[in-house]
């Protein structure tokens, strides 16, 4: 037990645990904003590095972001941009000046995705309180991830994931942090959450990175070939080849675990087959 305590302390420090009186004050502010005498709060027990998330009255999903969370986001952003350099392109991830900007960005990104017909939790508001950024969104009470589905349902939903991702990309948007826990299925529909910020002038690279992340997320679940074929329903062979360049970078992330070489091989086989058909 003694061996784990220093590590746990470091993890708490890096996550930026917010003092309880400040959290209580934020909750009181939310209750006041929504005309509630009192509210019930349930904190989300997850590996959260960039915010303190909670559910209020089973109605609102709230993310509270501190200066420490903003610092961690800056560190993550720098590491991701270094990874992008290793893929042969300039870094395309953006950092925010503070916790209020983090909340504002996610609210605006969610609004934009909703405007183009993507399923996202309804954005309600973002505000600053006592130096903290506060984001309030619709709470989805019942959902599942791809990992929780049967094989049959995973195969059914895989093309839909690429369909909605391509709609995002066709509208000059990118998610920037596509992974299993940021794609939910509720009411048999795919929902996106937790989009990050990417530079507008590097949107093409960000879209290729998104596609690589989607392939990385699906490959362990449905296999490399089926993942590539599902993507091909909505992306060209050229776009898949561009995504291939980011697969090694994505594979370096601790939240992705897949066989990058196999995915590359399936993309190359598909591209070669299409070249022969054209020839």
C-alpha positions as CSV (number, residue, x, y, z in Angstrom):
1,X,0.0,0.0,0.0
2,X,2.8,2.4,0.8
3,X,4.4,1.8,-2.6
4,X,1.2,3.0,-4.4
5,X,0.6,6.1,-2.3
6,X,3.2,8.4,-4.0
7,X,2.0,7.3,-7.4
8,X,-1.6,8.0,-6.4
9,X,-0.5,11.4,-5.1
10,X,1.2,12.3,-8.3
11,X,-1.9,11.2,-10.3
12,X,-4.1,13.4,-8.1
13,X,-1.8,16.3,-8.6
14,X,-1.6,15.9,-12.4
15,X,-5.4,15.5,-12.6
16,X,-5.8,18.8,-10.8
17,X,-8.2,17.7,-8.0
18,X,-10.4,20.7,-7.2
19,X,-11.0,21.6,-3.5
20,X,-14.4,20.5,-2.3
21,X,-15.6,24.0,-1.2
22,X,-15.0,25.3,-4.8
23,X,-16.9,22.4,-6.2
24,X,-19.7,23.0,-3.7
25,X,-19.8,26.6,-4.8
26,X,-20.1,25.7,-8.5
27,X,-23.0,23.3,-7.7
28,X,-24.8,26.0,-5.8
29,X,-24.3,28.3,-8.7
30,X,-25.8,25.7,-11.1
31,X,-28.8,25.2,-8.7
32,X,-29.4,28.9,-8.7
33,X,-29.1,29.3,-12.5
34,X,-31.7,26.5,-13.0
35,X,-34.1,27.6,-10.2
36,X,-33.5,24.6,-8.0
37,X,-33.6,24.8,-4.2
38,X,-31.3,21.8,-4.0
39,X,-29.8,19.4,-6.5
40,X,-28.5,15.8,-6.4
41,X,-24.9,15.3,-7.7
42,X,-23.2,12.2,-8.8
43,X,-19.5,12.3,-9.7
44,X,-18.3,10.2,-12.6
45,X,-15.8,7.6,-11.4
46,X,-13.4,7.5,-14.4
47,X,-9.8,8.3,-15.4
48,X,-10.4,12.0,-16.0
49,X,-7.3,14.1,-16.5
50,X,-8.9,17.3,-18.1
51,X,-11.9,18.0,-15.9
52,X,-14.0,16.9,-12.9
53,X,-17.2,15.5,-14.4
54,X,-20.5,15.0,-12.6
55,X,-24.2,14.5,-13.2
56,X,-26.7,16.9,-11.7
57,X,-30.3,15.8,-11.0
58,X,-29.9,13.1,-13.7
59,X,-30.5,15.9,-16.2
60,X,-27.3,17.8,-16.8
61,X,-23.8,16.6,-17.4
62,X,-21.3,19.1,-16.0
63,X,-17.5,19.3,-16.5
64,X,-15.6,21.5,-14.1
65,X,-12.1,22.5,-15.3
66,X,-9.3,24.0,-13.3
67,X,-6.0,25.8,-14.1
68,X,-4.3,22.5,-13.4
69,X,-6.5,20.7,-15.9
70,X,-5.5,23.5,-18.4
71,X,-1.8,22.9,-17.7
72,X,-2.3,19.1,-18.3
73,X,-4.1,19.9,-21.6
74,X,-1.1,22.0,-22.6
75,X,1.3,19.1,-21.8
76,X,-1.0,16.6,-23.8
77,X,-1.2,19.1,-26.7
78,X,2.6,19.4,-26.9
79,X,3.1,15.6,-26.8
80,X,0.5,15.1,-29.5
81,X,2.1,17.8,-31.7
82,X,5.4,16.0,-31.3
83,X,3.7,12.8,-32.4
84,X,2.3,14.6,-35.5
85,X,5.8,15.7,-36.4
86,X,6.9,12.1,-36.2
87,X,4.2,11.4,-38.9
88,X,5.8,13.9,-41.2
89,X,3.5,16.9,-40.7
90,X,3.3,20.0,-38.6
91,X,1.5,19.8,-35.3
92,X,-2.2,20.6,-35.6
93,X,-3.5,20.4,-32.0
94,X,-4.3,23.7,-30.2
95,X,-4.1,24.6,-26.6
96,X,-6.5,26.9,-24.6
97,X,-5.4,29.9,-22.6
98,X,-7.3,28.7,-19.5
99,X,-10.1,26.6,-18.1
100,X,-12.9,28.9,-19.2
101,X,-11.6,28.7,-22.8
102,X,-11.6,24.9,-22.6
103,X,-15.3,24.9,-21.6
104,X,-16.2,27.5,-24.2
105,X,-14.5,25.5,-27.0
106,X,-16.2,22.3,-26.2
107,X,-19.6,24.1,-26.0
108,X,-19.0,25.7,-29.5
109,X,-17.6,22.5,-31.0
110,X,-20.7,20.6,-29.8
111,X,-23.0,23.3,-31.2
112,X,-21.3,23.1,-34.6
113,X,-21.6,19.4,-34.8
114,X,-25.2,19.6,-33.8
115,X,-25.9,22.2,-36.5
116,X,-24.7,19.8,-39.2
117,X,-26.9,17.0,-38.0
118,X,-24.5,15.0,-35.9
119,X,-25.8,13.4,-32.7
120,X,-24.2,15.1,-29.7
121,X,-25.5,15.8,-26.1
122,X,-27.4,19.0,-26.3
123,X,-25.1,21.9,-25.4
124,X,-26.6,24.2,-22.7
125,X,-24.0,26.7,-21.5
126,X,-20.4,27.4,-20.5
127,X,-19.4,29.9,-17.8
128,X,-16.5,30.9,-15.6
129,X,-16.9,30.7,-11.8
130,X,-14.2,31.3,-9.3
131,X,-11.4,30.8,-11.8
132,X,-13.0,27.5,-13.0
133,X,-14.4,26.7,-16.4
134,X,-17.9,25.1,-16.2
135,X,-19.6,23.3,-19.1
136,X,-23.2,22.2,-18.9
137,X,-24.7,19.7,-21.3
138,X,-27.5,17.2,-21.7
139,X,-27.0,14.0,-19.7
140,X,-27.5,10.8,-21.7
141,X,-28.7,8.4,-19.0
142,X,-28.5,5.2,-21.1
143,X,-25.7,4.5,-23.6
144,X,-23.2,1.9,-24.5
145,X,-19.8,1.9,-26.2
146,X,-18.7,-0.3,-29.1
147,X,-16.8,-2.4,-26.6
148,X,-20.1,-3.3,-24.8
149,X,-21.9,-4.4,-28.0
150,X,-22.3,-7.8,-29.5
151,X,-20.2,-8.6,-32.5
152,X,-23.2,-8.3,-34.8
153,X,-24.2,-4.9,-33.5
154,X,-20.6,-3.6,-33.7
155,X,-20.5,-4.6,-37.4
156,X,-23.8,-2.9,-38.0
157,X,-22.7,0.4,-36.4
158,X,-19.2,0.5,-37.9
159,X,-20.2,2.0,-41.3
160,X,-22.4,4.5,-39.4
161,X,-19.4,5.7,-37.4
162,X,-17.5,6.5,-40.7
163,X,-20.7,8.0,-42.2
164,X,-21.0,10.6,-39.4
165,X,-17.3,11.2,-39.2
166,X,-17.2,11.9,-42.9
167,X,-20.1,14.4,-42.5
168,X,-18.1,16.1,-39.8
169,X,-15.1,16.2,-42.2
170,X,-17.1,17.4,-45.2
171,X,-18.2,20.4,-43.1
172,X,-14.6,21.4,-42.4
173,X,-14.6,20.1,-38.8
174,X,-12.4,17.5,-37.0
175,X,-12.9,15.7,-33.7
176,X,-9.2,15.5,-32.7
177,X,-9.6,12.9,-30.0
178,X,-11.6,10.1,-31.5
179,X,-11.4,6.9,-29.3
180,X,-13.7,4.3,-27.9
181,X,-14.9,6.3,-24.9
182,X,-15.7,9.4,-27.0
183,X,-18.1,7.5,-29.3
184,X,-21.4,6.5,-27.6
185,X,-24.4,4.6,-28.8
186,X,-27.7,5.8,-27.4
187,X,-31.2,5.0,-28.7
188,X,-29.3,3.0,-31.4
189,X,-27.7,6.2,-32.7
190,X,-24.0,7.2,-32.6
191,X,-23.1,10.2,-30.5
192,X,-19.8,12.1,-30.4
193,X,-18.4,13.7,-27.2
194,X,-15.2,15.4,-26.0
195,X,-14.0,17.0,-29.2
196,X,-10.7,18.8,-28.9
197,X,-9.3,21.8,-30.8
198,X,-7.3,21.6,-34.0
199,X,-5.9,24.4,-36.2
200,X,-8.1,25.4,-39.1
201,X,-5.2,25.7,-41.5
202,X,-4.2,22.1,-40.7
203,X,-7.7,20.6,-41.0
204,X,-6.7,18.1,-43.7
205,X,-4.1,16.5,-41.5
206,X,-6.5,16.5,-38.5
207,X,-9.1,14.7,-40.6
208,X,-6.6,12.0,-41.6
209,X,-5.7,11.7,-38.0
210,X,-9.4,11.3,-37.1
211,X,-9.8,8.5,-39.7
212,X,-6.7,6.8,-38.3
213,X,-8.1,7.0,-34.8
214,X,-11.4,5.5,-35.9
215,X,-9.6,2.6,-37.6
216,X,-7.5,2.1,-34.5
217,X,-10.6,2.0,-32.3
218,X,-12.6,-0.5,-34.4
219,X,-9.8,-2.8,-35.5
220,X,-9.5,-4.7,-32.1
221,X,-13.3,-5.1,-32.2
222,X,-14.2,-6.1,-35.7
223,X,-10.8,-6.8,-37.3
224,X,-8.6,-4.8,-39.6
225,X,-10.2,-5.8,-42.9
226,X,-13.7,-5.1,-41.8
227,X,-12.7,-1.8,-40.3
228,X,-11.0,-0.7,-43.5
229,X,-13.9,-1.9,-45.6
230,X,-16.4,0.0,-43.4
231,X,-14.3,3.1,-43.8
232,X,-14.1,2.7,-47.6
233,X,-17.9,3.1,-47.8
234,X,-17.4,6.8,-46.9
235,X,-13.8,7.5,-47.7
236,X,-11.7,7.2,-50.8
237,X,-8.6,5.0,-51.1
238,X,-6.6,8.2,-51.3
239,X,-8.0,9.3,-48.0
240,X,-7.3,6.0,-46.4
241,X,-3.7,6.1,-47.6
242,X,-3.4,9.6,-46.0
243,X,-4.7,8.2,-42.7
244,X,-2.2,5.3,-42.9
245,X,0.6,7.8,-42.3
246,X,-0.8,8.5,-38.8
247,X,-1.4,4.9,-37.7
248,X,2.0,4.6,-36.0
249,X,1.5,7.9,-34.2
250,X,-2.0,6.7,-33.0
251,X,-0.5,3.4,-31.9
252,X,1.8,5.3,-29.5
253,X,-1.1,6.5,-27.5
254,X,-1.9,4.5,-24.4
255,X,-5.6,4.6,-25.1
256,X,-5.3,2.8,-28.4
257,X,-4.1,-0.9,-28.7
258,X,-4.2,-2.3,-32.2
259,X,-2.0,-3.9,-34.9
260,X,-1.0,-0.9,-37.0
261,X,0.9,-3.0,-39.5
262,X,-2.2,-5.2,-40.3
263,X,-4.3,-2.1,-40.8
264,X,-1.7,-0.6,-43.1
265,X,-1.6,-3.8,-45.0
266,X,-5.4,-3.9,-45.5
267,X,-5.4,-0.2,-46.7
268,X,-2.5,-1.0,-49.2
269,X,-4.3,-4.1,-50.5
270,X,-7.5,-2.2,-51.0
271,X,-5.7,0.7,-52.8
272,X,-3.7,-1.8,-55.0
273,X,-6.9,-3.6,-56.0
274,X,-8.6,-0.4,-57.0
275,X,-5.6,0.7,-59.0
276,X,-5.7,-2.6,-60.9
277,X,-9.4,-2.1,-61.6
278,X,-8.8,1.4,-63.0
279,X,-5.8,0.1,-65.0
